[in-house]
Amino acid sequence: MNLAKTILVAVLAVCAGSVGAQESLNRTIDQYKCRDVMREAGANRDIAIAFLHGFLLGKSGSQSFNLDALHKQTESFIDHCLSNPEGKAVDSMTAMKK
């Protein structure tokens, strides 16, 4: 499965749990706060974090990444989000990539 399909599957999986009684299925990345990602359990949290990595990688225009760096960024992201639950998830992940 290519990266675009993987990201699409990740987005659909993350959004499926939050559809419920909401009026619109349209979302923006900025709507998701750290607390939203941290409230997800197991694979759903992993998918949300992978989506953020993929979103920022695509935004950068790069097609390469380092697995150790992603792992460290993920750990830092989780620690940061636990301490800053109201922060935007994408801003928090962006800060971890600097």
Summary of the structure (lengths in Angstrom):
residues: 98
radius of gyration: 13.1
end to end distance: 28.7
largest distance: 39.9
contacts: 246
relative contact order: 0.17
helix: 68%
strand: 2%
